[in-house]
Amino acid sequence: KKSNPAILIIFGGTGDLSKRKIIPALYNLFLEDRLPDKFAIIGTSRGKLTDEKYRTVLLNGINEFSRRGKAQKEDWAKFSANITYESADIKDPVSYKKFASNIEALKSEWKVDASLLYYCAVSPDLFCTIAENISQSKIENNKDTTRIIIEKPFGRDLESAKSLNKKLLTIFDEKQIYRIDHYLGKEVVQNIMAFRFANAIMEPLWNRNHIEHVQISVTEQIGVEDRGNYFDNAGILRDMIQNHLLQLLCIIAMEPPINFNADLVRDRKVEVLKAMRKIVPGMIDTIAVRGQYGPGWVEGKEVPGYREEKDVNPASNTETYAAMKFYVDNWRWQGVPFYLRTGKRLFKSASHITIQFKEVPHNMFNNQERNIPKQNRLIISIQPDMAISFQLESKTPGLEMTLNTVDMIFDYAGKTRVDAPEAYETLLLDVISGDQTLFMRADQVEIAWEVIMPVLDYWENTKMANFPNYPADSWGPENAEALIAKDGYHWFNLP
Ligand code: BG6
């Protein structure tokens, strides 16, 4: 069933996010006939552009970044007829009158009511300004049909996240606010819920009795690219752990919700964050390791160190790598460590979750050549390969009873990144249809900040004399290995 007619106003309409993600996602939804029959996009930014010129900018974005490759002429002509551009200063309340009259014009042309979606694809210091101007200029804000989409970062610490929530909630109801964490829209990440809760064999194993530890790893080969300005003020703890990695942890650790209702699902996630063991200052060096990349070589090309990147302070103390150990203090997870690591300029780009199960209680293969059964692992590979696999022990075919590790794999064969919808496609469709399940609720964001605040404060206030401490194209700083090795484990890398 198609959603009601909708008008999407994109603040930051010519920005990177619009060109790379938002418009290609909407275009793909259009190709799959998933957009409402009446759907209009109004892009806005300060530059002076005609509608025609704006459409060309977006078309170039699709041609360069869409998973489906270049747009077909006829499809694009149909889709782009719904796109207009409005040059405006979003700090100026008067601009919003222009949007209001555009909206009115569309509605009277369509002769129906329409949902109104405000997308804040701008720098975070403008989120409040936009919300305030929507409120002051009395542009449409119907509690049932108006929604606002907020990109990350949502605040830069607990305090600022709280005050942003407070401000937004004076203007919008929680049910109107869609805070994006694009990891939640990824295909394999969504599948974790199906995998855990649609298979009867998982639940009995999914707890401290059978699981020894969990690893969540999001490594990236790229450096900070042209985002030095933002990143040097953020660091990887804010950029990745506070949001994406903690959300993955929540999906692995949450109790089964009663159903897919947005609030019930998010309640279960919030409970995980509430159960996370409080980090106290004295323990930080034993549970958290940070790193910063130095120069090196990647695929035959020399690359600069972090401190030499554009818009980065040459004496920067900002971390580009973090590894941490967490506990979830509840019945299900007591004593099971969750190791998280993420970093830039690492050896490989890969996001995966490894659940390592306990040893067999008794080894009966004593006299055999390969006689110690390895521990089973469940590996959830999110990207670039999309797969869920079990590592099981098996008899090596032959006359002897020798063991061998084999993979039982569900791979999305054929469903590569080109076929599977991108996170933004799923998330935008959810905004259009009014489903908040995969979006961050106010309390969720705040508790995630609360969890990491002690580490953020400590890292900001203690300088790292040995930065940079890992070369480009490596697996990160050496003491990240020590963090997990002291518990008897090692970081698991995909082949
Ligand atoms: C973003 C971070 O949220 O996620 C970036 O700001 C990071 O620094 C990106 O590169 C990773 O997303 P993905 O989808 O490429 O894994």
Boltz pocket constraint, residues with backbone or C-beta under 6 A from the ligand:
constraints:
  - pocket:
      binder: B
      contacts: [[A, 152], [A, 220], [A, 239], [A, 240], [A, 351]]
      max_distance: 6.0
